[in-house]
Amino acid sequence: MSVDVFIGMGSNIEADLNIPRALEALLSRADVTGISIFYRSTPAGGKRQPPFTNGVVRINWAGTAVELKLNVLREIEAALGRRRSADRYADRQIDLDLLLFGQENISTPELTVPDPDIVERPFIYVPLLELEPDVSLPGRGPLSQHLSGSLLPAVGGLKPAVRLTEHLRITWRRALKHHCFNQPD
């Protein structure tokens, strides 16, 4: 049985190259069913570094959450040169975060779902709500009920990455068309 999964995708090192590369790698390993608008925003944590570009991708997945995180997302990150450090706010070529895995609550040493940053980070909840306006947090209800008015001004700091989003959606549509024409009868 497969589930809808939402993956946060971001970069602040050559984002216009690394995000499409990550999407292409994901397209080869999962059924991508939606791509949000990607946004540029200032880095969190008060560090001087290039702006981040972030968005959300929805996939349909038949395996487990841990398999997806460790055998797909982490492998894509490693292939694109991601090196993890203790600095949560470090620059990164690519960051792939498992935000929601169906309606599952998961808490293991390697994975926490739903991602605890969903309600705190506009670059996560804005694209997530774009893809799924009625999205619910497992056991907690609609995401929109968990967003406070104090978070709304931060949304103004998001700048749509229009060309990148268009490029990603064209790549996705081509992959869908190729997949449809190569299916056995």
Secondary structure by P-SEA (a helix, b strand, c coil): cbbbbbbbbccccccccaaaaaaaaaaaccccccccbbbbbcccccccccbbbbbbbbbbbcccccccccccaaaaaaaacccccccccccccbbbbbccccccccccccccccccccccccccaaaaaaacccccccccccccccccccaaaaaaacccaaaaaaaaaaaaaaaaaaaaaaccc
